Amino acid sequence: MEGQIWFLSRSLQLTGFQAYKLRVTHLYQLKQHNILASVGEDEQGINPLVKIWNLDKRDGGNPLCTRIFPAIPGTEPTVVSCLTVHENLSFMAIGFADGSVTLNKGDITRDRHSKTQILHKGNYPVTGLAFRQAGKTTHLFVVTTENVQSYIVSGKDYPRVELDVHGCGLRCSALSDPSQDLQFIVAGDECVYLYQPDERGPCFAFEGHKLIAHWFRGYLIIVSRDRKVSPKSEFTSRDSQSSDKQILNIYDLCNKFIAYSAVFEDVVDVLAEWGSLYVLTRDGRVHALQEKDTQTKLEMLFKKNLFEMAINLAKSQHLDSDGLAQIFMQYGDHLYSKGNHDGAVQQYIRTIGKLEPSYVIRKFLDAQRIHNLTAYLQTLHRQSLANADHTTLLLNCYTKLKDSVKLEEFIKTKSESEVHFDVETAIRVLRQAGYYSHALYLAENHAHHEWYLKIQLEDIKNYQEALRYIGKLPFEQAESNMKRYGKILMHHIPEQMTQLLKGLCTDYRPSLEGQGDREAPGCRANSEEFIPIFANNPRELKAFLEHMSAVQPDSPQGVYDTLLELRLQNWAHEKDPQVKEKLHAEAISLLKSGRFCDVFDKALVLCQMHDFQDGVLYLYEQGKLYQQIMHYHMQHEQYRQVIAVCERHGEQEPSLWEQALSYFARKEEDCKEYVAAVLKHIENKNLMPPLLVVQTLAHNSTATLSVIRDYLVQKLQKQSQQIAQDELRVRRYREETTRIRQEIQELKASPKIFQKTKCSICNSALELPSVHFLCGHSFHQHCFESYSESDADCPTCLPENRKVMDMIRAQEQKRDLHDQFQHQLKCSNDSFSVIADYFGRGVFNKLTLLTDPPTARLTGSLESGLQRDLLMHSRRGT
């Protein structure tokens, strides 16, 4: 009131300076700038001045006043009622008692950049002003004693919106923070109203005559006068309880509770600074109100069991999820202890993800609370936080309640991503509870084929449906399930099962309607692996195997082996001759199909086991087991067949004739006809020495000399002829040997006279120099040099000599051919001639051939000539 502005520091040190000569009426401190706007009077009368102070700068020890201008809305001066400044320093609004409002637009700290104009004129005093910034739009709220309106001051035309016809007194309006969407608060005597720039918002019925309204950290502070009984306060004396008191109420509008209430005497103002509220009273006292921390607030609410309020408070204070979950748990425990199980489970549901589910589940295991447990478990699954045990428990709840609707709603989700439980666990629980249709639905929709088939076959026993389901599966899964359940299906529906197996092993395509390319190649299973399925169904097995062998000739060998065994079994047990003959033909046809070449022994064993003689003989012949064929006919005393076998296969195995002779020789009955036939063949092929023949027949007591007389006579005649031929050949060889030795001796001891007169190459008269060889050929030296390949060899004799040398080398290479020798010795009719031939080749002695190349060109050399003669005569002898 003396024109001074005072500054009170946090340490409560008071300083000031003289701002006006008479008095200061209004102050506005900006929050984001150290700028102070003031209204006061320097002269008597109604002449208010506005001064802008820069508190960061000094002028003679006082803050620097950057601007001074009169606050006059027109030509007539009037009293300033309120003042507000925009935080961006671009707007300043001044309200007057005559209902006018002036707007300073531009830089309010400088005269040249600021423009003042009258924004509003009215009949009622202006009691409050407030700027609201929303994006790039700036609104100005104007409240009088009778109405509320807003202006858009960031544009040109300043459009006006009438918000209400209720006003308020001085200092009874404020602007909320973003927690209440920056609403304009007007505290009337009946209600407190909240306004948006274009409409009225909610209102609160706070009784009492309002004196002051402020906004602080989400709280609405109201100072009001109420003649009713007021709460006691430490700020009032006992004597003053009967007088008119002023009540300070702090409201939490978001959570809807009174955070603080106290009685004061004659409040001057309520100030917010340094994180606290300060109440200045007329008696010169300053009362500090400090906000309790969030945890203390929550504990106070917990003690009063005001959990809903605690939850709202925690949310408004942005408490973390763990803290909220703790509140929900305590609230749930409180409701549970009061018997409100429905409410308790709703609070426990809000703790999902933070509180261990077993803590809640144990509380609701009682059968009477199964509905609450179901609700909790449903939410647990919807949030995908349930494990297999939770799924089991929830499904058991559904089944106990017999709530099929909820059960279907739980399991019948639209897509795989909406499944919030373990499908396999659900199938198992539903199966145990007897809800087979629901379990089948889950198994089919989530491709749990094994479970689907297990339920169909073991529980429902719907074999047709199980087989149809297998037919829809992809190849790999269809194959594996056929192996697993094939025997059960074959036992109950053999025909349909066989048909599906035929398709699976030939050209399988899933039987899905409208799916797949029917022209694409199908898959094919190994038919041999499904044979054990037909263990007790031989008729279907035969049909399956015959189908596979006909449609798929390259079927595995096991298919043909089993088919042969099956046909042999049918043949062995058949009594009807005509049918037996047909089965006989089928078995022989299968053996002749060529499918048993690699498993000859197995086929032979099968034929022997079933005494299928024609098959045994056929396989013996295919396997070249002529000895076994012979023995078979011998055992059955089929003499003509024995001779026939020898005639057919005697060329491949000559010993058959010897065995036949030995067989007939041991027979006591008259077998002269067969013995004669055998001896004739032995004689023609020279298979046995005569002495061995005689010894063999000596074992037969019925055989006489007449049986072998012709054989012996012919044999002796042939041997006599052979002896004569051999003696003639020996005599000729001796004469040839004597002649060759004489020639060799002459070459060694007698001189050689060369009487050739013509060259052996060009046939021209021989002239010196010439070349002569002991073989009798002579050459011109130039002809010899032109045609000869070696200085030591006669060009004329060289080709013949080379042939002889090649023969000698060939004999060298054949010396170690033991196997060939044994084979020829075994197969030849005359073993002695084979041995003699190998003696002649030098197999049984070591041959060393010495050749000495000439050291110089000679007209003749005795050694080389001898060697050539030896080669020549050797060639001739050979």
Secondary structure, DSSP 8 states (H G I E B T S, - for coil): --SEEEEE-TT--EEEEE--SSEEEEEEE-SSSSEEEEEEESSSSS-EEEEEEEEEEEETTEEEEEEEEE--SSSS---EEEEEE-TTSSEEEEEETTS-EEEEEE-TT-STTEEEEEEE--SS-EEEEEEEEETTEEEEEEEESS-EEEEE-SSSS--EEEEES----TT-EEE--GGGTT-EEEE-SS-EEEE-SSSEEEEE---SEEEEEEEETTEEEEEEEE-S-----TTS-GGGGGS-EEEEEEEETTTTEEEEEEEESSEEEEEEETTEEEEEETTS-EEEE----HHHHHHHHHHTT-HHHHHHHHHHTT--HHHHHHHHHHHHHHHHHTT-HHHHHHHHHTTBTTB-HHHHHHHT-SGGGHHHHHHHHHHHHHTT---HHHHHHHHHHHHHHT-HHHHHHHH--SSGGG--S-HHHHHHHHHHHT-HHHHHHHHHHTT-HHHHHHIIIIII--HHHHHHHHHHS-HHHHHHHHHHHHHHHHHH-HHHHHHHHHHHHHSB----TT-S-TTS--B---GGGGGGGGTT-HHHHHHHHHHHHHH-TT--HHHHHHHHHHHHHHHHH---HHHHHHHHHHHHHHHTTTTTSTTHHHHHHHHHHTT-HHHHHHHHHHTT-HHHHHHHHHHTT-HHHHHHHHHHHTTT-THHHHHHHHHHHH--S--HHHHHHHHHHHHHHT-S-HHHHHHHHTT-SS--HHHHHHHHHHHHHHHHHHHHHHHHHHHHHHHHHHHHHHHHHHHHHS-------B-TTT-SB--SSEEE-TTS-EEEHHHHHHH-S-TTS-TTTHHHHHHHHHHHHHHHHTTT-HHHHHHHHHH-S-HHHHHHHHHHHTTTS---------SS--S--HHHHHHHHHHHHHHHH-
